[in-house]
C-alpha cells in the first residue's frame, strides 16, 4: 500500500483550492481536482477503467499532469493501479465498506465517550459546526465531500487524542467513495438537504453533552441507507457472511 496523502491536503476546505480564487494553480492540482470531482460525483464509476487519452481530451491536459494526478489519487484510495493494465476507479466490496464504517464508528464512539461532557461545548464544537456549514453551502462534489469527511474528523477530534486522529485518516480516505455515493443517491432519490439535516441531528446530540445520545445519533444517522447496506451491519454474521473481494491496491 502506498503512503497516505496528509489528511489536511486530502480534506482541504474550499479556501485551500487556489484555482477557486483566481490564484495560480499547477496543472497537477487542477488535474487532481477535476479527476476527484469526476470520481466523487459519479461521472466515473467504481471499477471503471481510466483511459488516459480520453481524459486528456476531455480535460484538455497533457499526459504528464494527468499521470501525476492519478498517482496522487492512488495514494488517496480513489484510484487503483493494475500492473500492465493501467488504472481504474477504486472499487470496494460490501464487506470492505461495512468494516470501514464499523471502524469509523468505533473511533467516533470512543472519542465521544472520552470527550463528553465538554467543559465549553460552544467552543469545542466549533470545528464540527464549521464543517457542517461548509457542507451545507457547497455547490461542488469535491468541496461537499471534503466537508463531510471533515465533519466526522472533527467529531473524533473532540477527544484531543492524536493517535485517534492518525488512525482515522486512512479510514476516511478509503471511505471517500461510499460516503460520496450515499450523499449523492440521497440527493437524487429524495432531497440534498436531507443529508445536512442528518448531520445537524448529530451536532444537536453533541450539544446536549450526553454521550449516549451523541453515540446513538452517529450510529443511526443513515450513512448506509443509500448504499443498500443498511441493516446488514446489525446482523450477527453480517460482515462475515458477505463474500470477500480483493481490496484495491492502495
N, C-alpha and C positions, 0 to 999 in steps of 0.2 A: 504494500500500500504506500502511495506517495505521501509526502509531507502535507499536512493540512495548512491551508492558507490561513494566516492570522485572522481571528474572528472579527476584529474591528474592521478589516478590509471586506470580509465576506458579507457583513451586515451593515455596511456603510449607510448612513442616513442620506436623504436626498441632498443635503448641503455638501456632502463629501464628493459628489459627482461633478467635476469641473465643467463638463460639457453642458450642464443644465444652466449655468450662469454665464455662458459665452467665454469661459476661460479656456486656455489651451489644454488639450487632452491628447494623449498619444493615440495612435491608431490602434494599439493593442487594447487600451482602455475602452475605446469606442467599440471595437470588435467584441470584446468580452461582454460589455453591457448589452449590445444588440443580440448576441447569441444567448445570453442568460435570459433576456426578455422573451426570445422565441421559445425557449425551453419551458420557462415558468408559465407562460401564457397558453401553452398547449399547441402553439404553432408547429413546434417539433415535438413529436410524441415519444414517450418512453420506448426504448428499443429501436427507434428509427435510425437507420444508417445516415451518417453525416457525409454528404457528398461535397467535398471542398470546392470543386469547380462551380457547383450550383450556388453555394453560399457566397462565393466570391462575386459571382454575377449579381446575385440578389442584393448583397450589402454594398457592393462597389469597393471591396477590399482586395489587396493582393494576397498571395498565399502566406507570406511571412507573418503579418499580424494575426491572420486567422489561425494559423497553426499555434502561435504563442497563446492566443485566447483559448484554444482547445486544450492546451497544456494546463493553463490555469484552472479551467473548468473541470478538468480531470482531477486536479488536486481538491477541488471543492466537492466532488462526488456527483456532479451533474452530467459528466461525460465519462465514458469508459473507452480505453484504447484496446483494440483487439490486434494482437501481433499478426502482421501480414494481411489484415483485413480492414485496417483503418479504424475509424471511430464511430461510436453510436451514442445516442442519448441513453443515460443510465436507466436501468430498469430494476426495481426491487421486487422481490417476491412478497406475497401476502404475509408469509412468516416473518420476513425481514421487517416489514412495515409495522406489524403488531409488536414485535420485540423491541424495535426502536422507540415506539410510542410508550411502551411499558417502561423502558429505561428512563425516558424523559419524565414520566410521571413519578417514578421512584425518586428521582433527583428533586423534582418540584415539591413532592410531599416532605422529603427530609428538610429541604430549605425552609418551607413554611413552618414546619414543626419547630425548627431551630430558631426562626426569626420572630414569630408571633408569640406574645403580643409585642407590637412595636412601641417603642417609647415615644416617638414622634412620627405617627403614621403619615401625616401630611407631607413631611419632608422625605421620609423613606420611600414612599410610593410614587414620588415624582418621576423617576425613570420609567416606571410601569405606565403611568398616566401619559407621559410624553410619547412613548412608543405607540400607545393606543391612538393618540391624536394623529400621529404620522400615518398610521394605518387607515384612519378614517378619511383623511384628506387626499390620500394617494390616488393618482389617476393613471398609474403606470404599474404594470405587474411586478417589476423588479423592486420598486420602492415599497409597494404594498407588502410584498412577501418578505423583504428585509425587515420592515417594521413589525410584521407578525412574529418573526423569529426573535427580534429584539425584545418584544413584549415578554415572551417566555423566558428569555435570558435574564430580563430584569426581575422576574419573579424569583428565579433561583438566586439572583444577586442580592436579594434581601437578606440572605444568611451571612453575607460578607465572608464567604468561605472560598478562598481562591481555588482549592482543589475541586470543589463542586463546579465552579465556573469552567475550569480546564476540562473536566470530564464531560460537561455538557456540550462544549464546542463541536466536536466531531459528530455527536448525535444530531444536533440541529442542522449541520451541514448535510448529512445523509438524508434528513427528513425534508429538505427543501422541496423536492418534487411532490411527495404526498401531501404536505401542508399546503402547497400552492394549489394542487388539484382539488383538495377539499373545499377551499375558498372559492375557486373558480366554478366548480359544479354547483355550489350553493347559490352563487350569484346567477347562474344560468337557470337553475330549476326553481328558485324561489326569489330571493332578493339579496343584493350585495350588502345591504345594511344589516342583514341577519348575523353575518359573521362579526360585525362590530358589536352588535348587541350581546352576543355570546361572550365576548371578551370584556365588555362592560360589566357583565354579571360577575366575572372573576374579580375585577377591580373592586366592585361593590362588596363582595365577600371579604376581600382583603381589608377593606376599610372598616369592617366590623371588628377587626383584631381577633377574630375567633378562628383558630387554626383549623378546627374540624369543618367549619363552613367553607373556608377557602379551599381546603383539600377536596371536598365534595364538588365544589364548583369547577375545579380543574379536572377532576376525574370525569365529570358528566357534561363537559361543555361541547360535545358534538364533533370532536376532532376526527372521528372515524366515519361519521354518518354518510357523507357523500363519497366515501371510498368503497362503500358496500361492505365494510368490515365491522360495523357497529354490532356489538353483541358477541362477536367471536372471542374477544379478549376476556369475556366473563365466563366462558365455558371452561370447566376444569382442565380439559385437554385441548383447549382451543389453539394454543401455539404449537404443541407437539403434533396435533392431528393434521396440520397443514403440510403439504408436500414441500420439502426443502428444495429451493432452487439455488444455483450458484450465485454468489454475490458479485456485483460489478467489481472489476479490478481497480479500485480507487485507494 
